[in-house]
Amino acid sequence: MPLVAGTANSLKYFPAGGSGTGQPIAGVGCAPNEHYHIHAMLSFYHDGVRLGIPEHIGLNGCAYELHTHDSTTGVIHIETDVTKQFVLGQFFALWGQPMSRSGAAGFPGPVRYYLIDNGVLTLYTGDPATILLTAHREVLIVTGSAPATVPRYDWSTTGL
């Protein structure tokens, strides 16, 4: 089942979130302009159900270099003045939520992390805070029972 931008394929679960005063958080600053603009995706599953992460994470105090626009897709916008690399731990710091293998965003562990790159699903066994947010990479966070299927995000139809 394709996950298409702008459609409600996830339950809005988390309260509106994110911290921000315009000051850098975990090395993520306000975006002075967008000479570099890519997108990654975060999908959070609990007991097989995809939960929508909050809209406007990283849009408090300024437009941070990492931010979300909606609560259904999980698309993370990475907009900077120069090419930069960011990691999942920085996004969670900006969101103001904890993350580890023993719990994430209020859900107890164990927590499993997966990556989808070029349509290939891979279990991530390293430190989840160091997962690189790269163009069109999807990061899956799974607590409780695993989803029966993972909807595919069709980047080609979104213009992202």
N, C-alpha and C positions, 0 to 999 in steps of 0.2 A: 504494500500500500504506500504510494508516494505521500510524503509529508510536504505540503505545498505552503509557501509563505502566505500568511494572512488567513489561514483556515484554522479552526479550533480542533487540533488533533491531540491536545493535551488538556488536562484539568488545571485550572488556575488554582494553585495550592498555597504557594508562599505569599506572605504579605508583601506589599510594596516594599522594596528594600534598597539597600545601598547607602553608603555613607558618602560624605563628600562636603567639603567646605571650600573647594577650589585649591586646596593645598595637596601636594603629592601624597599618595597612599601606596605604600609598598613599591615605590619606584614608578608608579603610574601617575602621570601628570595631566594637566589640561591640554587638550589638543589645540595648538596654535593655528593649524590649518590641516588640510588633508591631502598632502602630496602622495602619501602612501595609504591605501585603503583596501583592506582585505576582510574576509569574514570567516569565522569558525562557528561551531555550534556546540551547545551543551544540552544534553538530554539527560534528565534525571528520572529514573524509574524506581518506584517503590511497589513491591509485590506485583510486578508486571504492568503497572499503570504508569504512563508517562505523565509527569507533573510539569506544568509550565513554570519556568523561572520568571521572576518579576520583570516587568517592563521598567525602563528608565534607570536600571542599575548604571551607575557612572554618569548620570546626568544631573546630579545634585551639586550645586556650587559652581559647576562649569560642565562642559562636555569633555569628559575624560577620554584618554586615548583608547580605553576599553569601555564599551557601554552596550546596553540593549535598548531596543525600541519597543518591543512588544512582549506579551506574556504567552504567546502560543508557539512560536517557532524555536526559541532558544538560540537564535542567531546572535553571536557576539560580534559587534562592529569593532574593528581595529583601525583607527584613523590617527595617523601621526604625520609629522612634518618630514620625517626621514624614515627609511626602513628600520624597523625595530622588532625585536623578539619579545614576546610576553609569554608567561606561563600561567597555568590554571590557578596556582596559589595566589598570584597577583589579582586575578579576577575575584576569587573568594574573599580576599582582603578588602577589595573595593566594595563587594557585596556586603561585607560585614558579617560573614558566616564562617564557622569553622569547617575544616575538612581534613580528613585523615582516613586511614583504613578502619578505624574504630568508630567513626561517625562522620556525618556530613550534613550541614544545613539543618540540624535538629533531628536527623534520623540516626538511630543507633546502628552500629556495625553488626556483622562485618560489612564493609563497603567494598565493592568490586568496581574497578575502572577498566573501560575498554576504549579502544580507538578505532575509528573507521577512517581509513585513508584509501582513496580510489576504490571504494566499494568493498574493501577487505576489513573484516572485523578481527581485532587482535586484543587479547587480554593484556593489560598493562600491569607489570609486576614491580615496577620501580616506585619511587616516591611520587605520589600523585600530584604533589605541589609543583613538581618540575615538568609536568606535561606541557610541551610547547603548543601554543595556539597558532596553528598555521592555516594557510588558505584552504578552505573547504574541508578541514579536518573536523570530524564530529567526535566529541568526548562523551561517552556514556558513563553515568554513575548509577550503579545498581545496588539497591538495598532490598532485603527480603527476597522473595522469589523472583526469578528472572522473567522478562517478558517472553511470550511465546514467539513473537516476531518483532522485528525492529523496523518501523517505517523508514523508508529511504527518502532522504531529502533530495529533491531534484533541483540542484543548483542551476541547471541550464535554463529552467523556466522562470527564474526569479530575477535575472539580471544582476545577481550578487556575485 
